[in-house]
Amino acid sequence: MSVKTTKLDNGLAVITHHMPHLETVALGLWIRAGSRDERDDESGIAHFLEHMAFKGTKRRSAWDIVTAIEDRGGDLNATTTTETTGYTAHVLKDDWATALDVIADIITEPVFDPHEMERERGVILQEIAAAWDDPVDVVFEQADRMAFVGHPLGRPVLGERDVIIRAQPAGLEAFRARHYGADRMVLTAAGNIDHDALAAAAQRLLGHLGPAKPLHRQKPIFHGGIATATRPQEQAHIVLAWPFPGYRDDTVWPAQVASAVLGGGMSSRLFQELREKRGLCYLTYSQHMAYEDGGILYLYAATAPEQAEEARALMHEVARSLENGPTEEELSRARALARAQSVMNLENPASRASQLASHWFVWKEVRPMREILARIDAITAGEVAALARATFTQDHVISLVLPGEEHEQPEPPVPATLH
């Protein structure tokens, strides 16, 4: 595996994985800043900033930015999450320099034109409305608001409507000035790329960037409770959620296995119990969201409203069943799934570029794949059982979106203790 790392004088890391058999390059500039780094009156600003970065710079119009990549058959995109923002491109191998120039331009020289911002405000409000129209989005957002009430992780990445309506260019620039510093950035590329050439270009285009402001993240505290919304629909949507390890906790490894055993595919306990044996639902699964200092495990199902309580109780029972640990067959299957997911990223340059950035933000290095696979293979049934016992005996969140009259988006809930 040909992975190289260079750190520029200003602290920006450049990491490449050379894949000479490919005809393309996927690259991205990733910033360790996301929605959890917003102040209380900034909910949605990180995402708004990502949108506006494409709306013009001192050298390029919005049209120029898009056509610089698409005229060459490439793809330009960006993503905001709770903890990171990424600006990415996937291009033919001879066009990486153009892609990097465009990404560096939108990062370092954005022009937050008020007219463009007004148009994009409408786009984001429609994005928020689309999420509110989707009961699956609503039941998960409601779970987050309850689990992390009073904490930025409890707010949606898209932001709150009233903040988006009031947002001004100065607010975007203030967030960018605080967080878009070289010491909190990593440039990654995977594909047919020359590391030294990329590092030299990064020095020329990004070497002048200064440091970001110190980052102070508030550790999340998990709250149990019940949150319910109603809307005109046919099904009841259910999420149960518990506190789970963050990605800097070594128990994150058995946590991956636990999530896979509970709801990772058709062989999982949730699928077998709720769908195959009881016929309660069409879709059910688990999801583990890991942050740097904590995490959350979700169990999801959608069912008929008259069966909602039966499904909820069974989901809880399935979760508690893991306290006795997985079977050897389940453990082997979950390990295989974790191994496959890690290795498959090596075959997709875009996934690999993202994985390189994740490794850097977690460990400040790219771990060899053999080391990752060895840790996966070392996960024991006892580790999974111990994690399950520590988790499922705690208070948890019950989030329900039920058929009924639709109401306005609810205010953040007040946590309650479940017994």
C-alpha positions as CSV (number, residue, x, y, z in Angstrom):
1,M,0.0,0.0,0.0
2,S,1.7,3.2,-1.2
3,V,0.6,5.8,1.3
4,K,2.7,9.0,1.8
5,T,2.2,11.9,4.2
6,T,3.8,15.4,4.1
7,K,3.1,18.1,6.6
8,L,3.4,21.7,5.2
9,D,5.1,24.3,7.3
10,N,1.8,25.8,8.3
11,G,0.6,22.5,9.7
12,L,-1.6,21.3,6.8
13,A,-1.2,17.6,6.1
14,V,-1.1,16.2,2.6
15,I,-1.8,12.4,2.3
16,T,-1.9,10.3,-0.8
17,H,-2.6,6.7,-1.7
18,H,-1.0,6.0,-5.1
19,M,-3.1,3.6,-7.2
20,P,-1.2,3.4,-10.5
21,H,-3.7,1.1,-12.1
22,L,-6.5,3.8,-12.0
23,E,-7.1,6.5,-14.6
24,T,-8.7,8.8,-12.1
25,V,-7.9,10.7,-8.9
26,A,-10.2,11.5,-6.0
27,L,-9.1,14.3,-3.8
28,G,-10.5,16.3,-1.0
29,L,-9.7,19.1,1.4
30,W,-11.2,18.3,4.8
31,I,-11.6,20.7,7.7
32,R,-12.1,19.5,11.3
33,A,-15.1,21.7,11.8
34,G,-18.8,20.9,11.6
35,S,-22.1,21.6,13.1
36,R,-21.0,20.7,16.7
37,D,-18.6,23.6,16.5
38,E,-21.4,26.2,16.0
39,R,-22.4,28.5,18.7
40,D,-26.0,28.5,19.9
41,D,-27.0,31.3,17.5
42,E,-25.1,29.6,14.5
43,S,-27.1,26.4,14.0
44,G,-26.7,25.6,10.3
45,I,-23.9,28.1,9.6
46,A,-21.3,25.4,8.9
47,H,-23.6,23.8,6.2
48,F,-24.5,27.3,4.9
49,L,-20.9,28.1,4.5
50,E,-20.2,24.9,2.6
51,H,-23.0,25.8,0.1
52,M,-21.8,29.4,-0.3
53,A,-18.2,28.3,-1.1
54,F,-19.5,27.2,-4.5
55,K,-21.2,30.6,-5.2
56,G,-18.2,32.5,-6.3
57,T,-14.6,33.6,-5.4
58,K,-12.5,36.5,-6.3
59,R,-11.3,34.7,-9.4
60,R,-14.3,32.6,-10.4
61,S,-18.1,32.9,-10.7
62,A,-20.4,30.1,-9.5
63,W,-20.6,29.0,-13.2
64,D,-16.8,29.1,-13.6
65,I,-16.4,26.9,-10.5
66,V,-18.8,24.2,-11.8
67,T,-17.6,24.2,-15.4
68,A,-14.0,24.1,-14.5
69,I,-14.6,20.5,-13.3
70,E,-17.6,19.4,-15.3
71,D,-16.1,20.5,-18.6
72,R,-13.5,17.9,-18.0
73,G,-16.0,15.2,-17.1
74,G,-15.3,15.4,-13.3
75,D,-17.4,15.7,-10.3
76,L,-17.2,18.4,-7.6
77,N,-19.0,18.1,-4.3
78,A,-18.9,19.0,-0.6
79,T,-20.3,17.5,2.7
80,T,-20.9,18.9,6.1
81,T,-21.2,16.6,9.1
82,T,-21.3,17.1,12.8
83,E,-17.5,17.2,13.1
84,T,-16.0,17.8,9.6
85,T,-16.5,19.6,6.4
86,G,-15.1,18.2,3.1
87,Y,-14.7,19.7,-0.3
88,T,-14.1,16.9,-2.9
89,A,-13.5,16.3,-6.6
90,H,-13.2,13.1,-8.7
91,V,-11.4,13.7,-12.0
92,L,-9.3,12.1,-14.6
93,K,-5.7,11.6,-13.6
94,D,-4.4,14.5,-15.8
95,D,-6.9,17.0,-14.3
96,W,-6.1,16.8,-10.6
97,A,-4.2,20.1,-10.6
98,T,-7.3,21.9,-11.9
99,A,-9.4,20.3,-9.3
100,L,-7.0,21.3,-6.5
101,D,-6.9,24.8,-7.8
102,V,-10.7,25.1,-7.7
103,I,-11.0,23.6,-4.2
104,A,-8.2,25.8,-2.9
105,D,-9.9,28.8,-4.5
106,I,-13.3,28.2,-2.9
107,I,-11.7,27.6,0.5
108,T,-9.3,30.6,0.6
109,E,-11.0,33.3,-1.5
110,P,-14.8,32.9,-1.2
111,V,-17.0,36.0,-1.9
112,F,-20.2,35.8,0.1
113,D,-22.3,37.8,-2.3
114,P,-25.6,38.9,-0.6
115,H,-27.7,38.2,-3.7
116,E,-26.2,34.7,-4.1
117,M,-26.7,34.2,-0.4
118,E,-30.3,35.1,-0.6
119,R,-30.9,32.5,-3.4
120,E,-29.0,29.8,-1.5
121,R,-31.0,30.6,1.7
122,G,-34.1,29.5,-0.2
123,V,-32.3,26.3,-1.3
124,I,-31.3,25.4,2.3
125,L,-34.8,26.2,3.6
126,Q,-36.2,23.8,1.0
127,E,-33.6,21.2,2.1
128,I,-34.8,21.6,5.7
129,A,-38.4,21.3,4.5
130,A,-37.6,18.1,2.6
131,A,-36.1,16.6,5.7
132,W,-39.2,17.5,7.7
133,D,-41.3,15.8,5.1
134,D,-39.4,12.5,5.6
135,P,-40.6,10.7,8.8
136,V,-37.3,8.7,8.9
137,D,-35.3,12.0,9.1
138,V,-37.7,13.3,11.7
139,V,-37.6,10.2,14.0
140,F,-33.8,10.3,14.0
141,E,-33.5,14.1,14.5
142,Q,-36.0,13.8,17.3
143,A,-33.9,11.1,18.9
144,D,-30.8,13.3,18.7
145,R,-32.6,16.3,20.2
146,M,-33.6,14.2,23.2
147,A,-30.3,12.3,23.6
148,F,-28.1,15.4,23.4
149,V,-30.5,18.1,24.6
150,G,-28.6,21.4,25.2
151,H,-25.6,20.2,23.2
152,P,-24.7,21.0,19.6
153,L,-24.9,17.3,18.7
154,G,-28.6,17.5,19.4
155,R,-29.1,20.0,16.6
156,P,-29.5,19.1,12.9
157,V,-26.6,19.6,10.6
158,L,-28.9,21.5,8.2
159,G,-29.6,24.0,11.0
160,E,-32.6,25.7,12.5
161,R,-34.9,27.6,10.2
162,D,-34.8,30.8,12.2
163,V,-31.0,30.9,12.1
164,I,-30.9,30.3,8.4
165,I,-33.5,33.0,7.8
166,R,-31.4,35.5,9.7
167,A,-27.9,34.5,8.5
168,Q,-25.7,37.2,6.9
169,P,-22.4,37.1,5.1
170,A,-20.5,38.3,8.2
171,G,-21.7,35.3,10.1
172,L,-20.3,32.9,7.5
173,E,-17.0,34.7,7.4
174,A,-16.8,34.7,11.2
175,F,-17.2,30.9,11.3
176,R,-14.7,30.4,8.4
177,A,-12.2,32.7,10.2
178,R,-12.4,30.7,13.4
179,H,-12.2,27.2,12.0
180,Y,-10.7,27.1,8.4
181,G,-7.1,27.1,9.6
182,A,-4.3,25.1,8.1
183,D,-3.6,23.2,11.4
184,R,-7.1,21.8,11.2
185,M,-7.0,20.8,7.6
186,V,-5.9,17.7,5.7
187,L,-5.6,17.3,1.9
188,T,-6.1,13.7,0.8
189,A,-5.9,12.1,-2.6
190,A,-6.3,8.5,-3.8
191,G,-5.8,7.2,-7.4
192,N,-3.1,7.8,-10.0
193,I,-1.4,10.7,-8.3
194,D,2.2,11.8,-7.7
195,H,2.6,12.6,-4.0
196,D,5.4,15.1,-4.4
197,A,3.6,17.0,-7.1
198,L,0.5,17.3,-5.0
199,A,2.4,18.4,-2.0
200,A,4.2,21.1,-4.0
201,A,0.9,22.3,-5.5
202,A,-0.6,22.4,-2.0
203,Q,2.3,24.4,-0.7
204,R,1.8,27.0,-3.5
205,L,-2.0,27.2,-3.1
206,L,-2.5,26.6,0.6
207,G,0.8,27.2,2.2
208,H,-0.1,30.8,3.1
209,L,-3.0,29.8,5.4
210,G,-2.6,30.6,9.1
211,P,-3.8,28.6,12.1
212,A,-7.4,28.2,13.2
213,K,-8.7,29.4,16.6
214,P,-8.3,26.9,19.4
215,L,-11.0,24.3,19.2
216,H,-12.9,23.6,22.5
217,R,-15.6,20.9,22.1
218,Q,-18.0,20.3,24.9
219,K,-18.3,16.6,25.8
220,P,-21.8,15.3,25.2
221,I,-23.9,14.0,28.0
222,F,-26.5,11.4,27.0
223,H,-30.1,11.8,28.3
224,G,-32.8,9.2,28.2
225,G,-36.5,10.1,27.5
226,I,-39.5,9.8,25.2
227,A,-40.2,12.1,22.3
228,T,-43.2,11.8,20.1
229,A,-44.4,13.5,16.9
230,T,-47.5,12.9,14.8
231,R,-48.1,13.5,11.1
232,P,-50.4,12.2,8.4
233,Q,-48.8,8.8,7.4
234,E,-49.5,5.1,7.3
235,Q,-46.7,3.8,9.5
236,A,-45.3,4.3,13.0
237,H,-41.5,5.0,12.9
238,I,-39.6,3.9,16.0
239,V,-36.0,4.7,17.1
240,L,-34.5,3.4,20.3
241,A,-31.1,4.9,21.2
242,W,-28.4,4.3,23.8
243,P,-25.0,6.0,24.5
244,F,-22.2,4.2,22.6
245,P,-18.4,4.5,22.3
246,G,-16.8,7.3,20.3
247,Y,-14.1,6.6,17.8
248,R,-11.2,7.4,20.1
249,D,-12.4,4.8,22.6
250,D,-10.9,1.3,22.1
251,T,-14.4,-0.2,22.7
252,V,-15.4,1.2,19.4
253,W,-14.2,-2.0,17.9
254,P,-16.6,-4.3,19.7
255,A,-19.2,-1.6,19.3
256,Q,-19.0,-2.2,15.5
257,V,-19.6,-5.9,16.0
258,A,-22.5,-5.2,18.4
259,S,-24.3,-3.0,15.9
260,A,-23.8,-5.5,13.1
261,V,-25.1,-8.4,15.2
262,L,-28.2,-6.4,16.2
263,G,-29.1,-4.8,12.9
264,G,-26.5,-5.3,10.2
265,G,-28.3,-7.1,7.4
266,M,-30.9,-9.8,6.9
267,S,-29.0,-12.2,9.2
268,S,-29.1,-9.7,12.1
269,R,-31.2,-10.3,15.3
270,L,-33.5,-7.3,14.6
271,F,-34.3,-8.5,11.0
272,Q,-34.8,-12.1,12.0
273,E,-37.0,-11.3,15.1
274,L,-39.1,-8.4,13.8
275,R,-39.5,-9.3,10.2
276,E,-38.8,-13.0,9.6
277,K,-40.4,-14.4,12.7
278,R,-43.1,-11.8,13.6
279,G,-43.8,-10.0,10.3
280,L,-43.9,-6.7,12.1
281,C,-42.0,-4.6,9.6
282,Y,-40.4,-4.4,6.2
283,L,-37.4,-2.4,7.3
284,T,-35.4,-2.6,10.5
285,Y,-31.7,-1.9,11.2
286,S,-29.1,-0.6,13.6
287,Q,-26.7,2.4,13.2
288,H,-23.7,3.4,15.3
289,M,-22.7,7.1,15.1
290,A,-19.3,7.6,16.6
291,Y,-17.9,11.0,17.6
292,E,-14.5,11.9,19.0
293,D,-15.8,11.9,22.6
294,G,-18.9,9.8,22.6
295,G,-21.4,8.2,20.3
296,I,-24.9,6.8,20.0
297,L,-26.5,3.5,18.9
298,Y,-29.8,3.6,17.1
299,L,-32.2,0.8,16.5
300,Y,-34.9,1.6,13.9
301,A,-38.1,0.0,12.7
302,A,-41.2,1.1,10.9
303,T,-44.5,-0.8,11.5
304,A,-48.3,-0.5,11.6
305,P,-49.4,1.9,14.3
306,E,-51.4,-0.9,16.1
307,Q,-48.2,-2.9,16.3
308,A,-45.9,-0.1,17.4
309,E,-45.8,-1.0,21.1
310,E,-45.2,-4.7,20.3
311,A,-42.3,-3.7,18.0
312,R,-40.8,-1.3,20.5
313,A,-40.8,-3.9,23.2
314,L,-39.3,-6.5,21.0
315,M,-36.6,-4.1,19.8
316,H,-35.7,-3.5,23.5
317,E,-35.7,-7.2,24.1
318,V,-33.4,-7.9,21.2
319,A,-31.0,-5.3,22.4
320,R,-30.9,-6.8,25.9
321,S,-30.3,-10.3,24.4
322,L,-26.8,-9.2,23.4
323,E,-25.9,-8.9,27.1
324,N,-25.1,-12.7,26.9
325,G,-22.8,-12.0,23.9
326,P,-23.0,-13.0,20.3
327,T,-22.7,-16.6,19.1
328,E,-19.5,-17.6,17.4
329,E,-21.4,-17.6,14.1
330,E,-22.6,-14.1,14.7
331,L,-19.2,-12.9,15.8
332,S,-17.5,-14.4,12.7
333,R,-20.2,-12.8,10.4
334,A,-19.8,-9.4,12.0
335,R,-16.0,-9.5,11.8
336,A,-16.3,-10.4,8.1
337,L,-18.6,-7.4,7.6
338,A,-16.2,-5.0,9.3
339,R,-13.3,-6.4,7.4
340,A,-15.1,-6.1,4.1
341,Q,-16.2,-2.5,4.7
342,S,-12.6,-1.5,5.5
343,V,-11.1,-3.3,2.5
344,M,-13.7,-2.2,0.0
345,N,-12.8,1.4,0.7
346,L,-9.4,0.6,-0.8
347,E,-11.0,-0.2,-4.2
348,N,-12.9,3.1,-4.5
349,P,-10.6,6.2,-4.7
350,A,-13.3,8.6,-3.4
351,S,-14.0,6.3,-0.4
352,R,-10.3,5.8,0.2
353,A,-9.6,9.6,0.1
354,S,-12.3,10.0,2.7
355,Q,-10.9,7.2,4.8
356,L,-7.4,8.8,4.7
357,A,-8.9,12.0,6.2
358,S,-10.8,10.0,8.9
359,H,-7.6,8.2,9.9
360,W,-5.7,11.5,10.2
361,F,-8.4,13.2,12.3
362,V,-8.6,10.2,14.6
363,W,-5.0,9.1,14.9
364,K,-2.9,11.8,13.2
365,E,-1.5,9.0,11.0
366,V,-2.9,6.5,8.5
367,R,-3.0,3.1,10.1
368,P,-1.9,0.2,7.9
369,M,-4.8,-1.9,6.8
370,R,-3.2,-5.1,8.3
371,E,-3.3,-3.4,11.7
372,I,-7.0,-2.5,11.3
373,L,-7.9,-6.0,10.2
374,A,-5.9,-7.5,13.1
375,R,-7.8,-5.5,15.6
376,I,-11.1,-6.5,14.0
377,D,-10.1,-10.2,14.1
378,A,-9.1,-9.8,17.8
379,I,-12.6,-8.7,18.9
380,T,-14.0,-11.3,21.3
381,A,-17.5,-12.3,22.3
382,G,-16.7,-11.3,25.9
383,E,-15.9,-7.7,24.8
384,V,-19.2,-7.4,23.0
385,A,-21.1,-8.9,25.9
386,A,-19.4,-6.5,28.4
387,L,-20.2,-3.5,26.2
388,A,-23.9,-4.7,25.9
389,R,-24.2,-5.0,29.6
390,A,-22.8,-1.6,30.2
391,T,-25.0,-0.1,27.5
392,F,-28.5,-1.6,27.6
393,T,-28.9,-1.3,31.4
394,Q,-28.7,2.5,31.0
395,D,-31.6,4.9,30.3
396,H,-32.4,5.2,26.7
397,V,-34.3,7.3,24.2
398,I,-37.6,6.3,22.6
399,S,-38.4,8.4,19.6
400,L,-41.7,7.9,17.9
401,V,-43.3,9.4,14.8
402,L,-46.9,8.2,14.7
403,P,-49.9,8.7,12.3
404,G,-52.0,11.6,13.2
405,E,-52.5,15.3,12.7
406,E,-49.4,17.1,11.6
407,H,-47.8,19.7,13.9
408,E,-45.1,22.3,13.5
409,Q,-41.5,21.2,14.1
410,P,-41.3,20.7,17.9
411,E,-39.1,22.7,20.2
412,P,-36.1,20.8,21.7
413,P,-37.4,18.4,24.4
414,V,-36.8,18.4,28.1
415,P,-35.1,15.1,29.0
416,A,-36.9,12.6,31.2
417,T,-35.6,9.5,33.0
418,L,-36.9,6.1,31.9
419,H,-37.3,3.4,34.5
